[in-house]
Amino acid sequence: MMNYIWGFMLLSGIGFAVWNGKTAQFTEGLMESCTEAVEFMLALAGIMAVWSGLMKIAEESGLIEKISNAVKPLMAYLFPHEKNPQTIAMMIMSFIANIFGAGNSATVFSLKAMELLDEENNHSPDASNAMCMFIALTMSMIQLVPITVIKIRSDLGSSAPEDIILPSIAAGLVSMAASVWVCKIFERKNRNV
């Protein structure tokens, strides 16, 4: 569906440029945007590589397991039926990456955790409570240091790119609390059906 939407938008832009005789400006804008997109992705690649490496070191050194043991009571509340230690470890790594603002790096761990949760749910077309809670938390996770946003603000010339940290923490806390609350309401509702 998204391919059709993007295709429609691209063809509409081309049609509009031809209709108004602005094909040269359209072509110039398109090429400039492509160049900026590649430069932006390369700038973020370094941050993502460092973060992925740190997470691999944390996993291999046993730090993730220690963190997992420390947050067991919280994980037991959020995911009461989850017993697979590998699934819990993948979820925790995803949460840690999100907390430190490396959302792009968290994607790998999130996909692996969701794959494991899907196997535990017998590949049902309906998401389990654990899957719903995980995706809700992943999407609303608090960020202590939003690295990507700070990098973008710095690249765009912000005099204080770190000013986003406190508002980001406040918004993350509110959205996480709301996500957990809604998921728990639906879990209770489904239990009573």
N, CA and C of each residue as an Amber inpcrd file, in Angstrom:
protein
   579
   0.8140000  -1.1970000   0.0000000   0.0000000   0.0000000   0.0000000
   0.8670000   1.2740000   0.0000000   1.9190000   1.2420000   0.8340000
   2.7950000   2.4160000   0.8990000   3.4780000   2.6760000  -0.4430000
   3.7870000   1.6040000  -1.1830000   4.4070000   1.8000000  -2.4980000
   3.4900000   2.6070000  -3.4140000   2.1890000   2.3310000  -3.3450000
   1.2340000   3.0680000  -4.1730000   1.1620000   4.5400000  -3.7500000
   1.1780000   4.7570000  -2.4330000   1.1140000   6.1320000  -1.9170000
   2.3500000   6.9160000  -2.3570000   3.5510000   6.3210000  -2.1500000
   4.7840000   7.0060000  -2.5450000   4.8310000   7.2080000  -4.0530000
   4.4040000   6.1800000  -4.7960000   4.3760000   6.3030000  -6.2550000
   3.4570000   7.4240000  -6.7090000   2.2790000   7.5080000  -6.0770000
   1.3210000   8.5670000  -6.4080000   1.9120000   9.9470000  -6.1100000
   2.5700000  10.0770000  -4.9370000   3.1590000  11.3660000  -4.5670000
   4.2700000  11.7640000  -5.5450000   5.1060000  10.8120000  -5.9220000
   6.1920000  11.0980000  -6.8550000   5.6500000  11.4960000  -8.2260000
   4.6900000  10.7330000  -8.7300000   4.1070000  11.0530000 -10.0350000
   3.3620000  12.3810000 -10.0030000   2.7000000  12.6850000  -8.8810000
   2.0010000  13.9640000  -8.7490000   2.9940000  15.1230000  -8.7870000
   4.1220000  14.9560000  -8.1010000   5.1560000  15.9920000  -8.1030000
   5.7250000  16.2230000  -9.4910000   5.9930000  15.1200000 -10.1910000
   6.5120000  15.2450000 -11.5580000   5.4740000  15.9270000 -12.4470000
   4.2150000  15.4760000 -12.3400000   3.1410000  16.0770000 -13.1370000
   2.9790000  17.5620000 -12.8490000   3.0320000  17.9300000 -11.5780000
   2.9040000  19.3360000 -11.1840000   4.0580000  20.1620000 -11.7500000
   5.2960000  19.6010000 -11.6930000   6.4720000  20.3170000 -12.2110000
   6.3630000  20.5090000 -13.7230000   5.9350000  19.4650000 -14.4340000
   5.7770000  19.5710000 -15.8960000   4.6720000  20.5610000 -16.2360000
   3.5490000  20.4790000 -15.5340000   2.3970000  21.3680000 -15.7740000
   2.7750000  22.8360000 -15.6270000   3.6060000  23.1340000 -14.6310000
   3.9950000  24.5230000 -14.3530000   5.3160000  24.9200000 -15.0130000
   5.8830000  24.0290000 -15.8180000   7.1320000  24.3420000 -16.5010000
   8.3250000  24.4690000 -15.5720000   8.3440000  23.7140000 -14.4840000
   9.4290000  23.8270000 -13.4920000  10.1970000  22.5050000 -13.3850000
  10.4120000  21.8560000 -14.5120000  11.1160000  20.5720000 -14.4760000
  12.5640000  20.7380000 -14.0310000  13.2040000  21.8330000 -14.3850000
  14.5970000  22.0540000 -13.9780000  14.6960000  22.1870000 -12.4610000
  13.7830000  22.9410000 -11.8510000  13.7860000  23.0990000 -10.3890000
  13.4640000  21.7650000  -9.7050000  12.5480000  21.0050000 -10.3020000
  12.1760000  19.7020000  -9.7340000  13.3910000  18.7640000  -9.7380000
  14.0720000  18.6980000 -10.8750000  15.2410000  17.8240000 -11.0000000
  16.3380000  18.2530000 -10.0370000  16.5900000  19.5500000  -9.9410000
  17.6170000  20.0580000  -9.0350000  17.2610000  19.7390000  -7.5780000
  16.0130000  19.9420000  -7.2080000  15.5620000  19.6430000  -5.8500000
  15.6510000  18.1620000  -5.5290000  15.3020000  17.3300000  -6.5000000
  15.3700000  15.8820000  -6.3140000  16.8040000  15.4290000  -6.0740000
  17.7360000  15.9030000  -6.9050000  19.1400000  15.5200000  -6.7570000
  19.7240000  16.0300000  -5.4400000  19.3740000  17.2520000  -5.0530000
  19.8640000  17.8240000  -3.7970000  19.3350000  17.0300000  -2.6040000
  18.0640000  16.6480000  -2.6480000  17.4650000  15.8630000  -1.5580000
  18.1170000  14.4960000  -1.4390000  18.4080000  13.8740000  -2.5750000
  19.0730000  12.5670000  -2.5550000  20.4500000  12.6710000  -1.9080000
  21.1940000  13.6990000  -2.2540000  22.5290000  13.9080000  -1.6870000
  22.4390000  14.1400000  -0.1830000  21.4980000  14.9720000   0.2450000
  21.3350000  15.2530000   1.6770000  20.9280000  13.9990000   2.4360000
  20.0810000  13.1560000   1.8400000  19.6520000  11.9190000   2.5020000
  20.8290000  10.9840000   2.7300000  21.6920000  10.8450000   1.7240000
  22.8640000   9.9750000   1.8600000  23.8120000  10.5290000   2.9150000
  24.0630000  11.8350000   2.9120000  24.9420000  12.4450000   3.9100000
  24.3840000  12.2550000   5.3160000  23.0700000  12.4100000   5.4530000
  22.4200000  12.2360000   6.7540000  22.5900000  10.8030000   7.2530000
  22.3620000   9.8210000   6.3790000  22.4800000   8.4130000   6.7740000
  23.9260000   8.0610000   7.1460000  24.8910000   8.5880000   6.4070000
  26.2910000   8.3130000   6.7340000  26.6800000   8.9230000   8.0760000
  26.1310000  10.1060000   8.3780000  26.4180000  10.7460000   9.6670000
  25.8690000   9.9140000  10.8240000  24.7030000   9.3060000  10.6250000
  24.1150000   8.4790000  11.6840000  24.7380000   7.0910000  11.7600000
  25.3370000   6.6250000  10.6830000  25.9050000   5.2770000  10.6490000
  26.9750000   5.1030000  11.7290000  27.7910000   6.1240000  11.9630000
  28.8310000   6.0390000  12.9800000  28.2520000   5.8260000  14.3690000
  27.2280000   6.5940000  14.7020000  26.5780000   6.4620000  16.0180000
  25.9730000   5.0690000  16.1630000  25.2980000   4.6100000  15.1080000
  24.6510000   3.2960000  15.1680000  25.6860000   2.1810000  15.3050000
  26.8140000   2.3000000  14.6030000  27.8580000   1.2720000  14.6700000
  28.4530000   1.1990000  16.0770000  28.7360000   2.3590000  16.6560000
  29.2860000   2.3830000  18.0180000  28.3070000   1.7570000  19.0000000
  27.0370000   2.1410000  18.9010000  26.0400000   1.6250000  19.8350000
  25.8580000   0.1170000  19.6710000  25.8030000  -0.3650000  18.4400000
  25.6530000  -1.8020000  18.2060000  26.8420000  -2.5630000  18.7760000
  28.0340000  -2.0050000  18.6260000  29.2260000  -2.6320000  19.1930000
  29.1840000  -2.6810000  20.7110000  28.7540000  -1.5840000  21.3250000
  28.6440000  -1.5520000  22.7920000  27.6250000  -2.5780000  23.2900000
  26.5070000  -2.7090000  22.5790000  25.4880000  -3.6770000  22.9850000
  26.0200000  -5.1050000  22.8390000  26.8020000  -5.3690000  21.8170000
  27.3890000  -6.7060000  21.6290000  28.3650000  -7.0070000  22.7500000
  29.1780000  -6.0140000  23.1270000  30.1160000  -6.1890000  24.2490000
  29.3470000  -6.4500000  25.5380000  28.2690000  -5.6850000  25.7620000
  27.4560000  -5.8750000  26.9660000  26.8460000  -7.2690000  27.0050000
  26.4140000  -7.7520000  25.8460000  25.8190000  -9.0930000  25.7810000
  26.8800000 -10.1660000  26.0660000  28.0360000 -10.0670000  25.4090000
  29.0960000 -11.0680000  25.5510000  29.7150000 -11.0570000  26.9540000
  29.7800000  -9.8870000  27.5970000  30.4050000  -9.7870000  28.9160000
  29.4820000 -10.2260000  30.0520000  28.2140000 -10.4360000  29.7420000
  27.2720000 -10.8490000  30.7750000  26.5520000  -9.6800000  31.4300000
  26.8250000  -8.4530000  30.9750000  26.1810000  -7.2790000  31.5620000
  24.6700000  -7.3060000  31.3380000  24.2530000  -7.7480000  30.1590000
  22.8170000  -7.8200000  29.8670000  22.1310000  -8.7920000  30.8160000
  22.8070000  -9.9100000  31.1120000  22.2400000 -10.8920000  32.0400000
  22.1060000 -10.2950000  33.4380000  23.1110000  -9.5140000  33.8650000
  23.0440000  -8.8700000  35.1820000  21.9140000  -7.8380000  35.2230000
  21.7850000  -7.0660000  34.1570000  20.6880000  -6.0950000  34.0850000
  19.3470000  -6.8290000  34.0850000  19.2950000  -7.9460000  33.3620000
  18.0780000  -8.7490000  33.2870000  17.6670000  -9.2240000  34.6780000
  18.6370000  -9.6730000  35.4700000  18.3370000 -10.1170000  36.8390000
  17.8700000  -8.9530000  37.7030000  18.4480000  -7.7780000  37.4960000
  18.0820000  -6.6090000  38.2970000  16.6600000  -6.1330000  37.9970000
  16.2280000  -6.2730000  36.7480000  14.8960000  -5.7780000  36.3780000
  13.8510000  -6.8860000  36.2920000  14.1780000  -8.0780000  36.8490000
  13.2430000  -9.2020000  36.7980000  11.8670000  -8.8730000  37.3770000
  11.7870000  -8.2060000  38.5330000  10.4480000  -7.9110000  39.0660000
   9.6130000  -7.0420000  38.1160000  10.2470000  -6.0540000  37.5060000
   9.5350000  -5.1920000  36.5640000   9.1130000  -5.9780000  35.3260000
  10.0210000  -6.8050000  34.8070000   9.6990000  -7.6210000  33.6290000
   8.5920000  -8.6300000  33.9560000   8.5940000  -9.1560000  35.1920000
   7.5490000 -10.1130000  35.5930000   6.1880000  -9.4270000  35.6440000
   6.1620000  -8.1600000  36.0280000   4.8990000  -7.4160000  36.0370000
   4.4350000  -7.1150000  34.6190000   5.3660000  -6.6620000  33.7830000
   5.0070000  -6.2810000  32.4180000   4.6970000  -7.4940000  31.5440000
   5.4490000  -8.5820000  31.7450000   5.2990000  -9.7890000  30.9240000
   5.1460000 -10.9990000  31.8470000   3.9900000 -11.1440000  32.5060000
   3.8350000 -12.1770000  33.5360000   3.9600000 -13.6140000  33.0370000
   3.6990000 -13.8620000  31.7670000   3.7390000 -15.2340000  31.2550000
   5.0160000 -15.5430000  30.4790000   5.9300000 -14.5920000  30.4070000
   7.1560000 -14.7900000  29.6290000   8.2050000 -15.4950000  30.4750000
   8.6490000 -16.6780000  30.0190000   9.6330000 -17.4600000  30.7680000
  10.9310000 -17.6790000  29.9950000  10.9350000 -17.4340000  28.6850000
  12.1110000 -17.6910000  27.8570000  13.1820000 -16.6300000  28.1390000
  14.3490000 -17.0390000  28.6930000  15.3840000 -16.0510000  29.0200000
  15.9490000 -15.3290000  27.7960000  15.9900000 -16.0070000  26.6370000
  16.5000000 -15.3640000  25.4250000  15.5540000 -14.2500000  24.9730000
  14.2580000 -14.5030000  25.0510000  13.2740000 -13.4800000  24.6770000
  13.3830000 -12.2820000  25.6030000  13.4810000 -12.5510000  26.8980000
  13.6000000 -11.4670000  27.8800000  14.8800000 -10.6710000  27.6370000
  15.9770000 -11.3630000  27.3270000  17.2470000 -10.6710000  27.0610000
  17.1350000  -9.7740000  25.8240000  16.4830000 -10.2580000  24.7770000
  16.3120000  -9.4490000  23.5580000  15.4470000  -8.2170000  23.8420000
  14.3960000  -8.4020000  24.6390000  13.5400000  -7.2640000  24.9920000
  14.3260000  -6.2390000  25.7980000  15.1130000  -6.7100000  26.7510000
  15.8960000  -5.7990000  27.5860000  16.9210000  -5.0400000  26.7450000
  17.5870000  -5.7360000  25.8160000  18.5610000  -5.0440000  24.9580000
  17.8700000  -3.9850000  24.1040000  16.6740000  -4.3000000  23.6310000
  15.9080000  -3.3200000  22.8600000  15.5600000  -2.1110000  23.7280000
  15.1120000  -2.3770000  24.9490000  14.7520000  -1.2910000  25.8560000
  15.9620000  -0.4240000  26.1890000  17.1170000  -1.0630000  26.4420000
  18.3250000  -0.3040000  26.7890000  18.7370000   0.5910000  25.6280000
  18.7260000   0.0330000  24.4200000  19.0940000   0.8400000  23.2470000
  18.1410000   2.0210000  23.0930000  16.8380000   1.7850000  23.3000000
  15.8640000   2.8770000  23.2160000  16.0870000   3.9050000  24.3130000
  16.3650000   3.4420000  25.5270000  16.5660000   4.3560000  26.6550000
  17.7350000   5.3050000  26.3820000  18.7750000   4.7910000  25.7390000
  19.9340000   5.6380000  25.4460000  19.8290000   6.3200000  24.0960000
  18.6440000   6.3050000  23.5080000  18.3880000   7.0880000  22.3080000
  18.8820000   6.4990000  21.0150000  19.2870000   5.2480000  21.0280000
  19.7720000   4.6040000  19.8040000  18.6650000   3.7270000  19.2260000
  17.5580000   4.3580000  18.8820000  16.3860000   3.6340000  18.3920000
  16.6640000   2.7980000  17.1620000  17.5280000   3.2970000  16.2710000
  17.8490000   2.5210000  15.0700000  18.5650000   1.2290000  15.4300000
  19.4360000   1.2830000  16.4170000  20.1290000   0.0690000  16.8630000
  19.1720000  -0.8650000  17.5850000  18.1740000  -0.3170000  18.2450000
  17.1970000  -1.1360000  18.9680000  16.3420000  -1.9670000  18.0240000
  16.2430000  -1.5400000  16.7750000  15.3840000  -2.2400000  15.8180000
  15.7800000  -3.7020000  15.6710000  17.0750000  -3.9830000  15.6200000
  17.5540000  -5.3650000  15.4630000  17.0780000  -6.2210000  16.6270000
  17.2440000  -5.7060000  17.8560000  16.8400000  -6.4570000  19.0380000
  15.3170000  -6.5870000  19.1030000  14.6100000  -5.5280000  18.7180000
  13.1460000  -5.5600000  18.7420000  12.5990000  -6.5990000  17.7730000
  13.1710000  -6.6460000  16.5820000  12.7130000  -7.6260000  15.5910000
  12.9670000  -9.0550000  16.0700000  14.1300000  -9.2850000  16.6740000
  14.4410000 -10.6230000  17.1870000  13.5050000 -10.9820000  18.3360000
  13.2540000 -10.0360000  19.2440000  12.3350000 -10.2980000  20.3590000
  10.9330000 -10.5950000  19.8400000  10.4740000  -9.8270000  18.8590000
   9.1390000 -10.0490000  18.3130000   9.0600000 -11.3960000  17.5960000
  10.1460000 -11.7850000  16.9340000  10.1890000 -13.0920000  16.2740000
  10.0520000 -14.2140000  17.3090000  10.7660000 -14.0840000  18.4300000
  10.6760000 -15.0830000  19.4980000   9.2790000 -15.0980000  20.1270000
   8.7160000 -13.9150000  20.3470000   7.3610000 -13.8400000  20.9010000
   6.3470000 -14.4500000  19.9420000   6.5400000 -14.2590000  18.6470000
   5.6490000 -14.8330000  17.6460000   5.7210000 -16.3580000  17.6570000
   6.9280000 -16.9100000  17.8190000   7.0780000 -18.3630000  17.9180000
   6.3400000 -18.8870000  19.1470000   6.4800000 -18.1790000  20.2720000
   5.7980000 -18.5880000  21.4960000   4.2800000 -18.4760000  21.3600000
   3.8300000 -17.6010000  20.4660000   2.3950000 -17.4060000  20.2140000
   1.9000000 -18.3320000  19.0910000   2.7450000 -19.2920000  18.7000000
   2.4150000 -20.2660000  17.6480000   2.0410000 -19.6030000  16.3280000
   2.6770000 -18.4900000  16.0220000   2.4650000 -17.7560000  14.7650000
   0.9770000 -17.4570000  14.5170000   0.2820000 -17.1960000  15.6040000
  -1.1460000 -16.8730000  15.5110000  -1.3350000 -15.5310000  14.7860000
  -2.4420000 -15.3810000  14.0440000  -2.6970000 -14.0760000  13.4160000
  -3.0350000 -12.9900000  14.4450000  -3.3710000 -13.4000000  15.6710000
  -3.6710000 -12.4440000  16.7450000  -2.4490000 -12.2910000  17.6430000
  -2.1010000 -11.0640000  17.9380000  -0.9530000 -10.7910000  18.8030000
  -1.2600000 -11.1870000  20.2380000  -0.2570000 -11.7140000  20.9200000
  -0.4120000 -12.0570000  22.3340000  -0.3180000 -10.7930000  23.1770000
  -0.6830000 -10.9250000  24.4580000  -0.5640000  -9.7830000  25.3740000
   0.8850000  -9.3190000  25.4690000   1.8110000 -10.2820000  25.4970000
   3.2310000  -9.9250000  25.5930000   3.6820000  -9.1610000  24.3520000
   3.2110000  -9.5610000  23.1830000   3.5710000  -8.8650000  21.9490000
   3.0330000  -7.4370000  21.9660000   1.7970000  -7.2950000  22.4110000
   1.1870000  -5.9510000  22.4650000   1.9260000  -5.0530000  23.4590000
   2.2360000  -5.5980000  24.6320000   2.9490000  -4.8170000  25.6450000
   4.3370000  -4.4340000  25.1250000   5.0270000  -5.3880000  24.4980000
   6.3780000  -5.1130000  23.9980000   6.3660000  -4.0060000  22.9480000
   5.4610000  -4.0920000  21.9940000   5.4390000  -3.0790000  20.9340000
   5.0210000  -1.7220000  21.4930000   4.0860000  -1.7200000  22.4410000
   3.6640000  -0.4530000  23.0500000   4.8250000   0.2010000  23.8000000
   5.5730000  -0.5960000  24.5640000   6.7150000  -0.0490000  25.3010000
   7.8340000   0.3970000  24.3560000   8.0770000  -0.3890000  23.3220000
   9.1260000  -0.0340000  22.3720000   8.8310000   1.3010000  21.6980000
   7.5790000   1.5100000  21.3480000   7.2050000   2.7370000  20.6460000
   7.1560000   3.9530000  21.5670000   6.9750000   3.7290000  22.8640000
   6.8310000   4.8650000  23.7870000   7.9860000   4.9810000  24.7690000
   9.0470000   4.2420000  24.5450000  10.1470000   4.1420000  25.5160000
  10.7860000   5.4970000  25.8160000  11.0520000   5.6940000  27.0880000
  11.7530000   6.9040000  27.5400000  13.1640000   6.9090000  26.9490000
  13.6610000   8.0850000  26.6470000  15.0350000   8.2330000  26.1630000
  15.7790000   9.1760000  27.1000000  16.7810000   8.6340000  27.7850000
  17.5800000   9.4740000  28.6750000  18.4650000  10.4170000  27.8760000
  19.0390000   9.8940000  26.8110000  19.8950000  10.7050000  25.9450000
  19.4880000  10.4250000  24.5040000  18.6370000  11.2600000  23.9220000
  18.2110000  11.0320000  22.5350000  19.3310000  11.3760000  21.5450000
  20.2500000  10.4300000  21.3780000  21.4630000  10.6600000  20.5860000
  21.1510000  11.1510000  19.1810000  20.2040000  10.4860000  18.5200000
  19.8980000  10.8370000  17.1340000  19.3840000  12.2640000  17.0290000
  18.4700000  12.6530000  17.9160000  17.9010000  14.0040000  17.8760000
  18.9690000  15.0420000  18.1900000  19.8170000  14.7450000  19.1680000
  20.9040000  15.6720000  19.5040000  21.8460000  15.8380000  18.3090000
  22.1580000  14.7310000  17.6330000  23.0350000  14.7860000  16.4500000
  22.4000000  15.6280000  15.3470000  21.1130000  15.4340000  15.1010000
  20.4170000  16.2080000  14.0620000  20.4120000  17.6880000  14.4310000
  20.0870000  17.9920000  15.6940000  20.0620000  19.3890000  16.1360000
  21.4480000  20.0220000  16.0210000  22.4850000  19.2630000  16.3500000
  23.8520000  19.7700000  16.2490000  24.2260000  20.0310000  14.7910000
  23.8940000  19.0890000  13.9120000  24.2020000  19.2490000  12.4810000
  23.4850000  20.4470000  11.8690000  22.3110000  20.7680000  12.4040000
  21.5380000  21.8850000  11.8650000  21.8900000  23.2180000  12.5200000
  22.9260000  23.2100000  13.3810000  23.4350000  24.4590000  13.9230000
  22.8170000  24.9180000  15.2250000  22.1650000  24.0500000  15.9610000
  21.5840000  24.4340000  17.2500000  22.6910000  24.8480000  18.2160000
  22.4660000  25.9410000  18.9260000  23.4760000  26.3990000  19.8800000
  23.4890000  25.5420000  21.1460000  22.3830000  24.8530000  21.4280000
  22.2960000  23.9720000  22.5970000  21.5150000  22.7170000  22.2160000
  22.1250000  21.8130000  21.4540000  21.3880000  20.6370000  20.9830000
  20.9260000  19.7140000  22.1010000  21.5770000  19.8060000  23.2670000
  21.2060000  18.9380000  24.3860000  19.9810000  19.4280000  25.1520000
  19.4370000  20.5840000  24.8040000  18.2390000  21.1050000  25.4780000
  17.0290000  20.1940000  25.3140000  17.0860000  19.2470000  24.4180000
  15.9710000  18.3390000  24.1680000  15.8840000  17.2300000  25.2200000
  16.9140000  17.0620000  26.0410000  16.9800000  15.9220000  26.9560000
  15.8370000  15.9180000  27.9770000  15.6390000  17.0040000  28.7390000
  14.5880000  17.0100000  29.7650000  13.1820000  16.8730000  29.1830000
  12.8300000  17.6270000  28.1240000  11.5010000  17.4150000  27.5370000
  11.3100000  15.9870000  27.0170000  12.3820000  15.4080000  26.5020000
  12.3110000  14.0430000  25.9940000  12.0360000  13.0510000  27.1280000
  12.6960000  13.2380000  28.2640000  12.4760000  12.3570000  29.4140000
  11.0440000  12.4880000  29.9260000  10.5630000  13.7160000  30.0470000
   9.1950000  13.9350000  30.5350000   8.1680000  13.3060000  29.5950000
   8.3250000  13.5390000  28.3070000   7.3860000  12.9680000  27.3340000
   7.4550000  11.4530000  27.3440000   8.6500000  10.9000000  27.4780000
   8.8080000   9.4490000  27.5110000   8.1490000   8.8190000  28.7180000
   8.3040000   9.4490000  29.8840000   7.6700000   8.9150000  31.0960000
   6.1520000   8.8920000  30.9700000   5.5930000   9.9750000  30.4630000
   4.1360000  10.0500000  30.3040000   3.6530000   9.0090000  29.2990000
   4.3330000   8.9210000  28.1570000   3.8770000   7.9810000  27.1320000
   4.0600000   6.5280000  27.5720000   5.1330000   6.2270000  28.3060000
   5.3200000   4.8650000  28.8080000   4.2410000   4.4920000  29.8140000
   3.9620000   5.3950000  30.7400000   2.9300000   5.1200000  31.7460000
   1.5750000   4.8960000  31.0790000   1.2520000   5.7180000  30.0930000
  -0.0270000   5.5660000  29.3810000  -0.0680000   4.2440000  28.6180000
   1.0380000   3.8620000  28.0060000   1.0830000   2.6120000  27.2470000
   0.8760000   1.3970000  28.1430000   1.5880000   1.3680000  29.2700000
   1.4400000   0.2480000  30.2040000   0.0180000   0.1910000  30.7360000
  -0.5360000   1.3320000  31.0900000  -1.8890000   1.4010000  31.6350000
  -2.9110000   0.8460000  30.6300000  -2.8310000   1.2790000  29.3920000
  -3.7750000   0.8140000  28.3660000  -3.6080000  -0.6810000  28.1220000
  -2.3660000  -1.1490000  28.0240000  -2.1410000  -2.5820000  27.7980000
  -2.6870000  -3.4190000  28.9440000  -2.4660000  -2.9770000  30.1780000
  -2.9570000  -3.7250000  31.3360000  -4.4890000  -3.7430000  31.3710000
  -5.1300000  -2.6620000  30.9780000  -6.5990000  -2.6310000  30.9050000
  -7.0880000  -3.6800000  29.9140000  -6.4730000  -3.7250000  28.7290000
  -6.9000000  -4.6960000  27.7250000  -6.5540000  -6.1270000  28.1310000
  -5.4500000  -6.3230000  28.8600000  -5.1260000  -7.6630000  29.3470000
  -6.2010000  -8.1520000  30.3040000  -6.6210000  -7.2870000  31.2300000
  -7.6970000  -7.6620000  32.1650000  -8.9970000  -7.9190000  31.4310000
  -9.2950000  -7.0860000  30.4560000 -10.5180000  -7.2210000  29.6650000
 -10.5200000  -8.5570000  28.9290000  -9.3980000  -8.9310000  28.3190000
  -9.3120000 -10.1850000  27.5810000  -9.3750000 -11.3940000  28.5070000
  -8.8690000 -11.2440000  29.7350000  -8.8980000 -12.3210000  30.7070000
 -10.3260000 -12.6490000  31.1160000 -11.1820000 -11.6070000  31.1510000
 -12.5630000 -11.7860000  31.5780000 -13.4830000 -12.2620000  30.4680000
 -12.9760000 -12.3450000  29.2340000 -13.8270000 -12.7580000  28.1110000
 -13.9530000 -14.2630000  28.0930000
